[in-house]
Amino acid sequence: MNKFFADNKFRFFLLLAIVFFATMYLLFNSYGVIKYVRLKSELNELNEKIQKLEEENKNLEAEIDSIKKGYPSKIEKIAREKYDMIKPNEKKIEFEEE
């Protein structure tokens, strides 16, 4: 009877060790759960960046389209902001940032 309990203890510890190492393998191998969670998070971040860039691209395309169509207000806005152009008889006032 003593041998029976000793044998069961050995089997129990062997099973426990197998379960422990299998869990560690599933968590930390190259295809493990931890890597999956990290990659899933990275995928979500990249999808958000793609969405923002697509929106920015759409805005830029609309701006290009309005410039190509020759909307005077859009052309004037760009000329004033980018190239510091002014109309005749206008004065330009600049402010210094402190």
Biopython code that builds the backbone (N, CA, C, O; Angstrom):
import numpy as np
from Bio.PDB.StructureBuilder import StructureBuilder

atoms = [
    (1, "MET", "N", (0.823, -1.187, 0.000)),
    (1, "MET", "CA", (0.000, 0.000, 0.000)),
    (1, "MET", "C", (0.869, 1.253, 0.000)),
    (1, "MET", "O", (0.499, 2.269, -0.589)),
    (2, "ASN", "N", (1.998, 1.184, 0.645)),
    (2, "ASN", "CA", (2.924, 2.311, 0.669)),
    (2, "ASN", "C", (3.423, 2.623, -0.741)),
    (2, "ASN", "O", (3.582, 3.788, -1.107)),
    (3, "LYS", "N", (3.664, 1.595, -1.510)),
    (3, "LYS", "CA", (4.152, 1.781, -2.868)),
    (3, "LYS", "C", (3.085, 2.458, -3.726)),
    (3, "LYS", "O", (3.416, 3.246, -4.612)),
    (4, "PHE", "N", (1.818, 2.163, -3.475)),
    (4, "PHE", "CA", (0.712, 2.741, -4.231)),
    (4, "PHE", "C", (0.663, 4.258, -4.062)),
    (4, "PHE", "O", (0.519, 4.987, -5.043)),
    (5, "PHE", "N", (0.785, 4.738, -2.810)),
    (5, "PHE", "CA", (0.763, 6.188, -2.563)),
    (5, "PHE", "C", (2.013, 6.869, -3.123)),
    (5, "PHE", "O", (1.924, 7.969, -3.668)),
    (6, "ALA", "N", (3.155, 6.236, -2.995)),
    (6, "ALA", "CA", (4.388, 6.814, -3.522)),
    (6, "ALA", "C", (4.304, 6.898, -5.044)),
    (6, "ALA", "O", (4.751, 7.876, -5.642)),
    (7, "ASP", "N", (3.737, 5.883, -5.660)),
    (7, "ASP", "CA", (3.583, 5.874, -7.097)),
    (7, "ASP", "C", (2.610, 6.965, -7.536)),
    (7, "ASP", "O", (2.857, 7.622, -8.547)),
    (8, "ASN", "N", (1.520, 7.178, -6.816)),
    (8, "ASN", "CA", (0.555, 8.220, -7.143)),
    (8, "ASN", "C", (1.156, 9.610, -6.960)),
    (8, "ASN", "O", (0.861, 10.512, -7.745)),
    (9, "LYS", "N", (1.988, 9.800, -5.950)),
    (9, "LYS", "CA", (2.649, 11.089, -5.759)),
    (9, "LYS", "C", (3.570, 11.390, -6.931)),
    (9, "LYS", "O", (3.614, 12.515, -7.429)),
    (10, "PHE", "N", (4.300, 10.379, -7.363)),
    (10, "PHE", "CA", (5.193, 10.572, -8.501)),
    (10, "PHE", "C", (4.392, 10.938, -9.753)),
    (10, "PHE", "O", (4.760, 11.852, -10.492)),
    (11, "ARG", "N", (3.308, 10.223, -9.978)),
    (11, "ARG", "CA", (2.456, 10.516, -11.139)),
    (11, "ARG", "C", (1.868, 11.924, -11.045)),
    (11, "ARG", "O", (1.807, 12.645, -12.041)),
    (12, "PHE", "N", (1.441, 12.306, -9.853)),
    (12, "PHE", "CA", (0.875, 13.637, -9.651)),
    (12, "PHE", "C", (1.902, 14.724, -9.959)),
    (12, "PHE", "O", (1.593, 15.683, -10.667)),
    (13, "PHE", "N", (3.121, 14.584, -9.434)),
    (13, "PHE", "CA", (4.156, 15.588, -9.684)),
    (13, "PHE", "C", (4.599, 15.582, -11.148)),
    (13, "PHE", "O", (4.922, 16.628, -11.711)),
    (14, "LEU", "N", (4.613, 14.410, -11.750)),
    (14, "LEU", "CA", (4.951, 14.319, -13.167)),
    (14, "LEU", "C", (3.878, 15.025, -14.009)),
    (14, "LEU", "O", (4.210, 15.786, -14.917)),
    (15, "LEU", "N", (2.619, 14.783, -13.719)),
    (15, "LEU", "CA", (1.524, 15.439, -14.419)),
    (15, "LEU", "C", (1.567, 16.946, -14.191)),
    (15, "LEU", "O", (1.355, 17.722, -15.123)),
    (16, "LEU", "N", (1.838, 17.361, -12.961)),
    (16, "LEU", "CA", (1.940, 18.780, -12.635)),
    (16, "LEU", "C", (3.085, 19.433, -13.412)),
    (16, "LEU", "O", (2.929, 20.545, -13.916)),
    (17, "ALA", "N", (4.216, 18.767, -13.515)),
    (17, "ALA", "CA", (5.355, 19.304, -14.264)),
    (17, "ALA", "C", (5.018, 19.403, -15.753)),
    (17, "ALA", "O", (5.373, 20.384, -16.405)),
    (18, "ILE", "N", (4.343, 18.403, -16.283)),
    (18, "ILE", "CA", (3.966, 18.433, -17.701)),
    (18, "ILE", "C", (3.009, 19.593, -17.969)),
    (18, "ILE", "O", (3.178, 20.324, -18.944)),
    (19, "VAL", "N", (2.024, 19.760, -17.120)),
    (19, "VAL", "CA", (1.069, 20.866, -17.275)),
    (19, "VAL", "C", (1.788, 22.205, -17.168)),
    (19, "VAL", "O", (1.507, 23.120, -17.942)),
    (20, "PHE", "N", (2.704, 22.329, -16.225)),
    (20, "PHE", "CA", (3.445, 23.584, -16.045)),
    (20, "PHE", "C", (4.258, 23.923, -17.286)),
    (20, "PHE", "O", (4.193, 25.049, -17.781)),
    (21, "PHE", "N", (5.023, 22.958, -17.793)),
    (21, "PHE", "CA", (5.858, 23.218, -18.962)),
    (21, "PHE", "C", (5.028, 23.435, -20.224)),
    (21, "PHE", "O", (5.414, 24.220, -21.090)),
    (22, "ALA", "N", (3.904, 22.756, -20.335)),
    (22, "ALA", "CA", (3.024, 22.975, -21.482)),
    (22, "ALA", "C", (2.442, 24.389, -21.452)),
    (22, "ALA", "O", (2.337, 25.046, -22.487)),
    (23, "THR", "N", (2.067, 24.848, -20.268)),
    (23, "THR", "CA", (1.545, 26.212, -20.119)),
    (23, "THR", "C", (2.619, 27.231, -20.463)),
    (23, "THR", "O", (2.345, 28.200, -21.171)),
    (24, "MET", "N", (3.828, 27.031, -19.977)),
    (24, "MET", "CA", (4.922, 27.950, -20.290)),
    (24, "MET", "C", (5.198, 27.973, -21.793)),
    (24, "MET", "O", (5.455, 29.030, -22.369)),
    (25, "TYR", "N", (5.144, 26.808, -22.414)),
    (25, "TYR", "CA", (5.376, 26.730, -23.856)),
    (25, "TYR", "C", (4.297, 27.492, -24.619)),
    (25, "TYR", "O", (4.597, 28.237, -25.551)),
    (26, "LEU", "N", (3.030, 27.300, -24.215)),
    (26, "LEU", "CA", (1.937, 27.989, -24.900)),
    (26, "LEU", "C", (2.004, 29.502, -24.718)),
    (26, "LEU", "O", (1.604, 30.254, -25.607)),
    (27, "LEU", "N", (2.499, 29.943, -23.591)),
    (27, "LEU", "CA", (2.573, 31.386, -23.339)),
    (27, "LEU", "C", (3.764, 32.042, -24.012)),
    (27, "LEU", "O", (3.634, 33.145, -24.544)),
    (28, "PHE", "N", (4.908, 31.401, -24.004)),
    (28, "PHE", "CA", (6.147, 32.078, -24.371)),
    (28, "PHE", "C", (6.812, 31.598, -25.660)),
    (28, "PHE", "O", (7.887, 32.097, -25.993)),
    (29, "ASN", "N", (6.229, 30.661, -26.396)),
    (29, "ASN", "CA", (6.894, 30.252, -27.636)),
    (29, "ASN", "C", (6.696, 31.313, -28.715)),
    (29, "ASN", "O", (6.052, 32.333, -28.470)),
    (30, "SER", "N", (7.240, 31.082, -29.894)),
    (30, "SER", "CA", (7.194, 32.112, -30.941)),
    (30, "SER", "C", (5.783, 32.340, -31.470)),
    (30, "SER", "O", (5.530, 33.370, -32.096)),
    (31, "TYR", "N", (4.877, 31.432, -31.243)),
    (31, "TYR", "CA", (3.480, 31.603, -31.632)),
    (31, "TYR", "C", (2.578, 31.672, -30.401)),
    (31, "TYR", "O", (1.391, 31.358, -30.492)),
    (32, "GLY", "N", (3.109, 32.069, -29.281)),
    (32, "GLY", "CA", (2.393, 32.019, -28.025)),
    (32, "GLY", "C", (1.358, 33.113, -27.845)),
    (32, "GLY", "O", (1.219, 34.021, -28.665)),
    (33, "VAL", "N", (0.648, 32.992, -26.757)),
    (33, "VAL", "CA", (-0.442, 33.899, -26.423)),
    (33, "VAL", "C", (0.074, 35.320, -26.206)),
    (33, "VAL", "O", (-0.560, 36.280, -26.643)),
    (34, "ILE", "N", (1.198, 35.461, -25.549)),
    (34, "ILE", "CA", (1.740, 36.787, -25.266)),
    (34, "ILE", "C", (2.107, 37.497, -26.567)),
    (34, "ILE", "O", (1.827, 38.685, -26.726)),
    (35, "LYS", "N", (2.724, 36.780, -27.486)),
    (35, "LYS", "CA", (3.078, 37.378, -28.776)),
    (35, "LYS", "C", (1.813, 37.727, -29.556)),
    (35, "LYS", "O", (1.768, 38.754, -30.232)),
    (36, "TYR", "N", (0.795, 36.890, -29.468)),
    (36, "TYR", "CA", (-0.473, 37.152, -30.149)),
    (36, "TYR", "C", (-1.103, 38.447, -29.643)),
    (36, "TYR", "O", (-1.569, 39.266, -30.435)),
    (37, "VAL", "N", (-1.117, 38.628, -28.335)),
    (37, "VAL", "CA", (-1.711, 39.837, -27.760)),
    (37, "VAL", "C", (-0.914, 41.069, -28.189)),
    (37, "VAL", "O", (-1.503, 42.098, -28.520)),
    (38, "ARG", "N", (0.396, 40.979, -28.188)),
    (38, "ARG", "CA", (1.247, 42.098, -28.602)),
    (38, "ARG", "C", (1.007, 42.446, -30.071)),
    (38, "ARG", "O", (0.883, 43.619, -30.423)),
    (39, "LEU", "N", (0.941, 41.429, -30.922)),
    (39, "LEU", "CA", (0.710, 41.665, -32.343)),
    (39, "LEU", "C", (-0.691, 42.210, -32.616)),
    (39, "LEU", "O", (-0.878, 43.028, -33.517)),
    (40, "LYS", "N", (-1.657, 41.763, -31.849)),
    (40, "LYS", "CA", (-3.030, 42.269, -31.996)),
    (40, "LYS", "C", (-3.078, 43.755, -31.656)),
    (40, "LYS", "O", (-3.737, 44.529, -32.349)),
    (41, "SER", "N", (-2.385, 44.156, -30.595)),
    (41, "SER", "CA", (-2.323, 45.561, -30.215)),
    (41, "SER", "C", (-1.635, 46.384, -31.294)),
    (41, "SER", "O", (-2.095, 47.474, -31.635)),
    (42, "GLU", "N", (-0.546, 45.872, -31.829)),
    (42, "GLU", "CA", (0.183, 46.567, -32.891)),
    (42, "GLU", "C", (-0.686, 46.698, -34.145)),
    (42, "GLU", "O", (-0.657, 47.730, -34.816)),
    (43, "LEU", "N", (-1.451, 45.663, -34.456)),
    (43, "LEU", "CA", (-2.353, 45.705, -35.600)),
    (43, "LEU", "C", (-3.408, 46.791, -35.424)),
    (43, "LEU", "O", (-3.707, 47.524, -36.367)),
    (44, "ASN", "N", (-3.970, 46.900, -34.230)),
    (44, "ASN", "CA", (-4.964, 47.941, -33.965)),
    (44, "ASN", "C", (-4.366, 49.337, -34.131)),
    (44, "ASN", "O", (-5.012, 50.222, -34.692)),
    (45, "GLU", "N", (-3.146, 49.543, -33.652)),
    (45, "GLU", "CA", (-2.484, 50.842, -33.798)),
    (45, "GLU", "C", (-2.252, 51.167, -35.272)),
    (45, "GLU", "O", (-2.478, 52.296, -35.708)),
    (46, "LEU", "N", (-1.803, 50.179, -36.031)),
    (46, "LEU", "CA", (-1.553, 50.402, -37.455)),
    (46, "LEU", "C", (-2.850, 50.695, -38.210)),
    (46, "LEU", "O", (-2.860, 51.530, -39.115)),
    (47, "ASN", "N", (-3.934, 50.023, -37.851)),
    (47, "ASN", "CA", (-5.220, 50.298, -38.493)),
    (47, "ASN", "C", (-5.695, 51.716, -38.195)),
    (47, "ASN", "O", (-6.263, 52.374, -39.067)),
    (48, "GLU", "N", (-5.467, 52.194, -36.967)),
    (48, "GLU", "CA", (-5.822, 53.572, -36.626)),
    (48, "GLU", "C", (-4.990, 54.564, -37.442)),
    (48, "GLU", "O", (-5.515, 55.568, -37.924)),
    (49, "LYS", "N", (-3.696, 54.283, -37.595)),
    (49, "LYS", "CA", (-2.844, 55.163, -38.405)),
    (49, "LYS", "C", (-3.299, 55.180, -39.854)),
    (49, "LYS", "O", (-3.324, 56.233, -40.491)),
    (50, "ILE", "N", (-3.658, 54.016, -40.374)),
    (50, "ILE", "CA", (-4.135, 53.929, -41.756)),
    (50, "ILE", "C", (-5.404, 54.757, -41.926)),
    (50, "ILE", "O", (-5.558, 55.476, -42.913)),
    (51, "GLN", "N", (-6.297, 54.651, -40.971)),
    (51, "GLN", "CA", (-7.553, 55.401, -41.043)),
    (51, "GLN", "C", (-7.289, 56.909, -41.023)),
    (51, "GLN", "O", (-7.907, 57.652, -41.786)),
    (52, "LYS", "N", (-6.382, 57.367, -40.161)),
    (52, "LYS", "CA", (-6.048, 58.790, -40.102)),
    (52, "LYS", "C", (-5.402, 59.256, -41.404)),
    (52, "LYS", "O", (-5.718, 60.335, -41.905)),
    (53, "LEU", "N", (-4.498, 58.446, -41.950)),
    (53, "LEU", "CA", (-3.833, 58.822, -43.195)),
    (53, "LEU", "C", (-4.808, 58.838, -44.372)),
    (53, "LEU", "O", (-4.696, 59.689, -45.254)),
    (54, "GLU", "N", (-5.756, 57.911, -44.393)),
    (54, "GLU", "CA", (-6.754, 57.924, -45.456)),
    (54, "GLU", "C", (-7.624, 59.172, -45.379)),
    (54, "GLU", "O", (-7.974, 59.760, -46.402)),
    (55, "GLU", "N", (-7.971, 59.571, -44.160)),
    (55, "GLU", "CA", (-8.757, 60.786, -43.977)),
    (55, "GLU", "C", (-7.959, 62.019, -44.414)),
    (55, "GLU", "O", (-8.493, 62.904, -45.082)),
    (56, "GLU", "N", (-6.701, 62.070, -44.040)),
    (56, "GLU", "CA", (-5.839, 63.180, -44.444)),
    (56, "GLU", "C", (-5.682, 63.200, -45.971)),
    (56, "GLU", "O", (-5.693, 64.264, -46.589)),
    (57, "ASN", "N", (-5.538, 62.026, -46.562)),
    (57, "ASN", "CA", (-5.416, 61.919, -48.008)),
    (57, "ASN", "C", (-6.678, 62.432, -48.699)),
    (57, "ASN", "O", (-6.598, 63.126, -49.712)),
    (58, "LYS", "N", (-7.835, 62.089, -48.151)),
    (58, "LYS", "CA", (-9.099, 62.548, -48.713)),
    (58, "LYS", "C", (-9.201, 64.073, -48.646)),
    (58, "LYS", "O", (-9.657, 64.709, -49.596)),
    (59, "ASN", "N", (-8.775, 64.659, -47.522)),
    (59, "ASN", "CA", (-8.788, 66.115, -47.383)),
    (59, "ASN", "C", (-7.849, 66.778, -48.380)),
    (59, "ASN", "O", (-8.190, 67.799, -48.978)),
    (60, "LEU", "N", (-6.672, 66.200, -48.557)),
    (60, "LEU", "CA", (-5.710, 66.760, -49.509)),
    (60, "LEU", "C", (-6.228, 66.648, -50.947)),
    (60, "LEU", "O", (-6.026, 67.554, -51.755)),
    (61, "GLU", "N", (-6.888, 65.545, -51.258)),
    (61, "GLU", "CA", (-7.465, 65.404, -52.600)),
    (61, "GLU", "C", (-8.548, 66.448, -52.843)),
    (61, "GLU", "O", (-8.651, 67.000, -53.938)),
    (62, "ALA", "N", (-9.356, 66.717, -51.819)),
    (62, "ALA", "CA", (-10.394, 67.747, -51.949)),
    (62, "ALA", "C", (-9.759, 69.117, -52.151)),
    (62, "ALA", "O", (-10.250, 69.923, -52.942)),
    (63, "GLU", "N", (-8.673, 69.379, -51.439)),
    (63, "GLU", "CA", (-7.974, 70.655, -51.593)),
    (63, "GLU", "C", (-7.383, 70.778, -52.994)),
    (63, "GLU", "O", (-7.476, 71.839, -53.612)),
    (64, "ILE", "N", (-6.784, 69.719, -53.493)),
    (64, "ILE", "CA", (-6.222, 69.731, -54.850)),
    (64, "ILE", "C", (-7.325, 69.956, -55.872)),
    (64, "ILE", "O", (-7.158, 70.713, -56.829)),
    (65, "ASP", "N", (-8.450, 69.291, -55.660)),
    (65, "ASP", "CA", (-9.571, 69.433, -56.581)),
    (65, "ASP", "C", (-10.084, 70.873, -56.612)),
    (65, "ASP", "O", (-10.379, 71.409, -57.680)),
    (66, "SER", "N", (-10.188, 71.492, -55.440)),
    (66, "SER", "CA", (-10.677, 72.878, -55.406)),
    (66, "SER", "C", (-9.678, 73.831, -56.051)),
    (66, "SER", "O", (-10.082, 74.828, -56.650)),
    (67, "ILE", "N", (-8.395, 73.546, -55.943)),
    (67, "ILE", "CA", (-7.386, 74.390, -56.589)),
    (67, "ILE", "C", (-7.447, 74.205, -58.102)),
    (67, "ILE", "O", (-7.356, 75.178, -58.852)),
    (68, "LYS", "N", (-7.601, 72.949, -58.558)),
    (68, "LYS", "CA", (-7.677, 72.688, -60.003)),
    (68, "LYS", "C", (-8.898, 73.347, -60.629)),
    (68, "LYS", "O", (-8.838, 73.818, -61.764)),
    (69, "LYS", "N", (-10.009, 73.383, -59.890)),
    (69, "LYS", "CA", (-11.230, 74.000, -60.417)),
    (69, "LYS", "C", (-11.125, 75.517, -60.420)),
    (69, "LYS", "O", (-11.932, 76.195, -61.057)),
    (70, "GLY", "N", (-10.146, 76.049, -59.721)),
    (70, "GLY", "CA", (-9.887, 77.480, -59.773)),
    (70, "GLY", "C", (-10.792, 78.316, -58.896)),
    (70, "GLY", "O", (-11.144, 79.437, -59.261)),
    (71, "TYR", "N", (-11.173, 77.790, -57.749)),
    (71, "TYR", "CA", (-11.964, 78.606, -56.822)),
    (71, "TYR", "C", (-11.096, 79.756, -56.343)),
    (71, "TYR", "O", (-10.047, 79.526, -55.741)),
    (72, "PRO", "N", (-11.520, 81.006, -56.603)),
    (72, "PRO", "CA", (-10.685, 82.163, -56.264)),
    (72, "PRO", "C", (-10.389, 82.287, -54.769)),
    (72, "PRO", "O", (-9.287, 82.678, -54.383)),
    (73, "SER", "N", (-11.354, 81.962, -53.945)),
    (73, "SER", "CA", (-11.121, 82.103, -52.503)),
    (73, "SER", "C", (-10.054, 81.130, -52.018)),
    (73, "SER", "O", (-9.247, 81.467, -51.151)),
    (74, "LYS", "N", (-10.049, 79.936, -52.572)),
    (74, "LYS", "CA", (-9.054, 78.936, -52.170)),
    (74, "LYS", "C", (-7.660, 79.339, -52.646)),
    (74, "LYS", "O", (-6.683, 79.211, -51.908)),
    (75, "ILE", "N", (-7.576, 79.822, -53.874)),
    (75, "ILE", "CA", (-6.290, 80.248, -54.411)),
    (75, "ILE", "C", (-5.763, 81.441, -53.625)),
    (75, "ILE", "O", (-4.572, 81.514, -53.325)),
    (76, "GLU", "N", (-6.651, 82.377, -53.290)),
    (76, "GLU", "CA", (-6.240, 83.552, -52.513)),
    (76, "GLU", "C", (-5.755, 83.151, -51.128)),
    (76, "GLU", "O", (-4.757, 83.682, -50.642)),
    (77, "LYS", "N", (-6.447, 82.227, -50.498)),
    (77, "LYS", "CA", (-6.055, 81.767, -49.162)),
    (77, "LYS", "C", (-4.654, 81.157, -49.192)),
    (77, "LYS", "O", (-3.827, 81.446, -48.327)),
    (78, "ILE", "N", (-4.393, 80.319, -50.183)),
    (78, "ILE", "CA", (-3.076, 79.683, -50.288)),
    (78, "ILE", "C", (-2.001, 80.726, -50.569)),
    (78, "ILE", "O", (-0.917, 80.684, -49.988)),
    (79, "ALA", "N", (-2.309, 81.667, -51.467)),
    (79, "ALA", "CA", (-1.334, 82.710, -51.797)),
    (79, "ALA", "C", (-0.990, 83.543, -50.572)),
    (79, "ALA", "O", (0.170, 83.902, -50.370)),
    (80, "ARG", "N", (-1.979, 83.849, -49.763)),
    (80, "ARG", "CA", (-1.731, 84.670, -48.567)),
    (80, "ARG", "C", (-0.981, 83.888, -47.488)),
    (80, "ARG", "O", (-0.048, 84.410, -46.877)),
    (81, "GLU", "N", (-1.385, 82.645, -47.256)),
    (81, "GLU", "CA", (-0.786, 81.870, -46.158)),
    (81, "GLU", "C", (0.608, 81.344, -46.499)),
    (81, "GLU", "O", (1.536, 81.473, -45.701)),
    (82, "LYS", "N", (0.750, 80.759, -47.671)),
    (82, "LYS", "CA", (2.024, 80.123, -48.005)),
    (82, "LYS", "C", (3.063, 81.096, -48.536)),
    (82, "LYS", "O", (4.245, 81.007, -48.205)),
    (83, "TYR", "N", (2.615, 82.009, -49.349)),
    (83, "TYR", "CA", (3.565, 82.848, -50.068)),
    (83, "TYR", "C", (3.578, 84.300, -49.589)),
    (83, "TYR", "O", (4.228, 85.146, -50.205)),
    (84, "ASP", "N", (2.873, 84.596, -48.507)),
    (84, "ASP", "CA", (2.831, 85.936, -47.912)),
    (84, "ASP", "C", (2.500, 87.017, -48.935)),
    (84, "ASP", "O", (3.081, 88.102, -48.910)),
    (85, "MET", "N", (1.593, 86.727, -49.806)),
    (85, "MET", "CA", (1.194, 87.707, -50.814)),
    (85, "MET", "C", (0.099, 88.612, -50.249)),
    (85, "MET", "O", (-0.705, 88.192, -49.417)),
    (86, "ILE", "N", (0.085, 89.845, -50.711)),
    (86, "ILE", "CA", (-0.945, 90.800, -50.297)),
    (86, "ILE", "C", (-1.494, 91.496, -51.540)),
    (86, "ILE", "O", (-0.848, 91.554, -52.586)),
    (87, "LYS", "N", (-2.690, 92.014, -51.388)),
    (87, "LYS", "CA", (-3.315, 92.754, -52.482)),
    (87, "LYS", "C", (-2.682, 94.141, -52.558)),
    (87, "LYS", "O", (-2.094, 94.611, -51.584)),
    (88, "PRO", "N", (-2.798, 94.789, -53.698)),
    (88, "PRO", "CA", (-2.292, 96.163, -53.788)),
    (88, "PRO", "C", (-2.999, 97.062, -52.765)),
    (88, "PRO", "O", (-4.197, 96.916, -52.524)),
    (89, "ASN", "N", (-2.267, 97.964, -52.186)),
    (89, "ASN", "CA", (-2.744, 98.916, -51.186)),
    (89, "ASN", "C", (-3.111, 98.263, -49.848)),
    (89, "ASN", "O", (-3.817, 98.869, -49.042)),
    (90, "GLU", "N", (-2.644, 97.045, -49.606)),
    (90, "GLU", "CA", (-2.832, 96.405, -48.303)),
    (90, "GLU", "C", (-1.543, 96.495, -47.521)),
    (90, "GLU", "O", (-0.457, 96.574, -48.095)),
    (91, "LYS", "N", (-1.669, 96.482, -46.199)),
    (91, "LYS", "CA", (-0.493, 96.465, -45.332)),
    (91, "LYS", "C", (-0.472, 95.141, -44.589)),
    (91, "LYS", "O", (-1.501, 94.632, -44.143)),
    (92, "LYS", "N", (0.721, 94.608, -44.473)),
    (92, "LYS", "CA", (0.882, 93.339, -43.763)),
    (92, "LYS", "C", (1.371, 93.619, -42.353)),
    (92, "LYS", "O", (2.345, 94.345, -42.150)),
    (93, "ILE", "N", (0.689, 93.041, -41.394)),
    (93, "ILE", "CA", (1.081, 93.199, -39.988)),
    (93, "ILE", "C", (1.550, 91.829, -39.487)),
    (93, "ILE", "O", (0.825, 90.839, -39.587)),
    (94, "GLU", "N", (2.752, 91.788, -38.955)),
    (94, "GLU", "CA", (3.293, 90.542, -38.417)),
    (94, "GLU", "C", (3.456, 90.670, -36.915)),
    (94, "GLU", "O", (3.791, 91.740, -36.407)),
    (95, "PHE", "N", (3.220, 89.584, -36.213)),
    (95, "PHE", "CA", (3.349, 89.539, -34.765)),
    (95, "PHE", "C", (4.498, 88.601, -34.411)),
    (95, "PHE", "O", (4.684, 87.551, -35.026)),
    (96, "GLU", "N", (5.258, 89.009, -33.403)),
    (96, "GLU", "CA", (6.340, 88.162, -32.927)),
    (96, "GLU", "C", (5.850, 87.308, -31.779)),
    (96, "GLU", "O", (5.132, 87.781, -30.898)),
    (97, "GLU", "N", (6.239, 86.064, -31.797)),
    (97, "GLU", "CA", (5.880, 85.168, -30.696)),
    (97, "GLU", "C", (6.947, 85.273, -29.614)),
    (97, "GLU", "O", (8.142, 85.345, -29.898)),
    (98, "GLU", "N", (6.494, 85.280, -28.400)),
    (98, "GLU", "CA", (7.437, 85.402, -27.289)),
    (98, "GLU", "C", (7.602, 84.086, -26.576)),
    (98, "GLU", "O", (8.360, 83.998, -25.611)),
]
sb = StructureBuilder()
sb.init_structure("model")
sb.init_model(0)
sb.init_chain("A")
sb.init_seg("    ")
for serial, (resi, resn, name, xyz) in enumerate(atoms, 1):
    if name == "N":
        sb.init_residue(resn, " ", resi, " ")
    sb.init_atom(name, np.array(xyz, "f"), 0.0, 1.0, " ", f" {name:<3s}", serial, name[0])
structure = sb.get_structure()
